[in-house]
Amino acid sequence: MNIDGFKKVFSDLARPNRYNVQCSRIHYPDLIINVNMPNRTILTDTMKPRDDIVLKLPYMKADGDITITFLNDIKYLCRKDLIAWHKLVVDDTGAFGYLDDYAFDIAVTQLDRKGTTIWKSTLLKAYPIDIGAIQFDSTMN
């Protein structure tokens, strides 16, 4: 396909740096610097009906987890807020909370150059299952 054919098919390309995250439990959306949307996989099993034939047959779909990366402020307000949310799931004593108290919908919207929604995905009843480590490194400025 030449460039003119390409331009006829695509009016513009999706911009991965233009997005918006909405969740009533995320209090610092302006500190979000990266969102990795969940992958989607088909799990397969290998069947060998004969020695010369190998088939991969699907048996289930599996969805991955969303990953959201935040900048940390000097007072650690964002991290403290995420830890407080995490403790709604399971507190320091090991007691589990109620789903309605800790699960919130997260909407991720991709925007075009003008700020118009071109794609939106809503994760239902989401909650933090992992709060990543913070690496301190004396060689970084």
Salt bridges, closest charged atoms under 4 A:
ASP12 OD1 - ARG15 NH2 2.86
ASP12 OD2 - ARG113 NE 3.50
ASP52 OD2 - ARG50 NH2 2.97
ASP63 OD2 - LYS61 NZ 2.77
ASP81 OD1 - ARG25 NH1 3.12
ASP81 OD1 - HIS27 ND1 2.88
ASP92 OD2 - LYS87 NZ 3.09
ASP100 OD1 - LYS125 NZ 3.51
